Amino acid sequence: MSAKTMKAIRLHEFGGPEVLRCDEVPVPRPQPGEVLVRVHAVGLNPPDWYLRDGMPGIPPELRPPVRLPVVPGSDVSGVVAAVGADVAGFSVGDEVFGMLRFPSFDGRAYAEYVTAPAADLAHKPAGVDHVHAAGAAMSGLTAWQHLVELGHDHPNPLQEEQHRPRPLGPGTTVLVNGAAGGVGHLGLQLAKWKGARVVAVASGPHERFLRELGADEFVDYTRTAPEEAVRDVDLVLDTVGGPGSGRFLRTLKRGGALYYVFFAAYAPAEVARLGVTTSGTQVRSNGRQLEELGRLLDTGALRVAVDSTFPLAEAREAHERAARGHLRGKIVLTAA
């Protein structure tokens, strides 16, 4: 590799999309256990704008330390350009994808090159392009670790009990709130892959898209209150969170569970009265689980929807698109 410098998007201060600056910086060198990836695509995720804003919505005790200037981003797809010491399983020229160093907010993905812990990477399926692979990592792992397998034993910062996914299969019903978004549309597909019946909740324009992904029932929340239209659900995957999440408790049967992806508040008295439980987890980097997701992507059992793409230098415009909301799948930056 001959390049000594690269383009990278950095934050020199916290604020709105306008603080995303395209800088010329040195190409990093892989340390032991790392590989250097020539980035082809970067998937955007909510933690990217949390970091950009200075993480005001995250309780201070849960905020990881951040030193400016910082390169945001965690999800990449690209080609291995160099291999550090003590790395097995990856060689120069391999196509890879991954979620890097999360939840540390130190992924440094918005760049033309990035160093990546080998344990955070998986081989990209040949039949999946870099844009769709980059869009799969954090959203796919979030859905996987909530619904299929946690895959780690780290203490849970969000609750006292460790999250434990429930078995899904024929005879179980899963409601996905925010089903058209990054985590939602992949969680819908994973629940269908497990054999569950799926109720998708989103705004009306997304109905056809979600039914094509396998939704058995669709609720347009702008017209119908989901808690009035749906009953006897075994599991709710709530990818939206916020103060309105408590209403989904009423869609559950006794013994059912609500899994929350983002911070949300539930009245303990109502949870107890309804005989249900709530649970969530912090997604963590996991190359082994990404290999499993890669196999599903390769066979077509799982597909990533791409809302829009932007060149790396237009990261500001990509964040502005995210701020407008109502995404269908993922926003991706292209770097190659």
Buried (B, 14 or more C-beta within 10 A) or exposed (E): EEEEEBBBBBBEEBEEBEBBBBBEBEBBEBEEBBBBBBBBBBBBBBBBBBBBBBBEEBEEEEBEEBEEEBBBBBBBBBBBBBBBEEBEEBEEEBBBBBBBBBBEBBBBBBBBBBBBBBBBBBBBBEEBBBBBBBBBBBBBBBBBBBBBBBBBEEEBEBEEEEBEBBEBEEEBBBBBBBBBBBBBBBBBBBBBBBEBBBBBBBEEEBBEBBEEBBBBBBBBBEEBEBBEBBEEBBBBBBBBBEEEBBBBBBBBBEEBBBBBBBBBEBEEEEBEEBEBBBBBBBBBBBBEBBEBBBEBBBEEEBBBBBBBBBEBEBBBBBBBBBEEEEBBBBBBBBBE
